[in-house]
Amino acid sequence: MTATEGSGTTEGYVRACALADLEPDVPLRVELGGVPVSVVRTEGDVFAVNDICSHANVSLSEGEVEDCQIECWLHGSSFDLRTGKPSGLPATRPIPVYPVKIEGDGPDAAVLVSVTQES
C-alpha cells in the first residue's frame, strides 16, 4: 500500500530503511521478520511488496520498476505495486502487498512496513 505521512500507530510495523536509502524506481530488498520484501519509491510514494515472484522463486528486487509496476527479470511478468496483481503472463497469482508508513521528515525519515498484515 502507499506510504502514509505521520506516525499514528506503529504497532506491527518495523523499520525497513531510511527514506534516503530509496533511489527512485530502484527496488531495495530487505528482510523483515524472515519475510523478503521489496521496498520501492516511485511516482512520489513508497510501496512494499513480497520480493518473491508468484510464478517462480525469483527476487523481484532484481527487476525494473516502471509505471508503478515491478517486473520479474527472469520471465517478464509485472506486478502492480499498489495491488500486487500481475499484469501479464506467465504469472497469474498476485504477490502480497504490505502497508507502509513514513515516520519523521526529510531524508532521515524512517520507512516502516507491516509484514503481519496485507493490503
Secondary structure, 3 states (H helix, E strand, C coil): CCEECCCCCCCCCEEEEEHHHCCECCCEEEEECCEEEEEEEECCEEEEEECECCCCCCEHHHCCEECCEEECCCCCCEEECCCCCECCCCCCCCCCEECEEEECCHHHCEEEECCCCCC
